[in-house]
Amino acid sequence: MLTVIFLLIVLPILLWSKMIAIAIVIVLLVRIVTRWVNAQNQILLFNPETGYWQLDGAEECKALRLKPDQFVTSGLVIIYFETPEGSVIKRFITRDVVSVADHHRLRVLLLARSH
């Protein structure tokens, strides 16, 4: 973001258009930081009897189906869910947000379900 602001200042464009562009970048940065600070923790739950997943803390995500393709590495898991309405929800789970054992269990579960 700072690079964008720097380039806007250095580039030879009109002053008023620079100010508008810098204001837009600052507003977007403030919005991103505000969303990050106000983010609520969510707990991912799986019911093996029904095969449904649930994001506890998100009212709209009660019965989620796991999509067939997932991104799983030792440090990052990206889970793709499908809602009953057909929309896709993505969740990024890094190794540092859960315990090592839980992260390993999640990777094993996702890899087992994808084959």
Steps between C-alpha positions, in 0.01 A plus 500: 500500500781739579653425162174596331486829690866567419442434129197726500707780648792454260309442176457809282120530514280790600493595865125461544501153346793405727308615805189306398703185435688533831171555685352186342805294597488631858126426528557144374787452744290623794215271394730196481654572840156558656369169366811322625473651850127424526527143370332245722644160582324211336511137602491241226293194592449175309220251552613164355149353522348756263815601314420867559738766623404800708670831572408585856476878529361551148120493503465441128732196496308220667517215248806515279617236256869456431586562136704227328826694457688646797841665534703320766866557588694457822462868591174605333158350443243669278159343539223553246143451621172510313191639669152355441434804277797405279742778593862424589664590832880491537688478828877529537651310792867547570704287734530774761125544565438146628707247687744288302296186573172660387660634183639154424158339566331749270751436220459124534120529501495721191746282310305185590173654380648620171612154383 
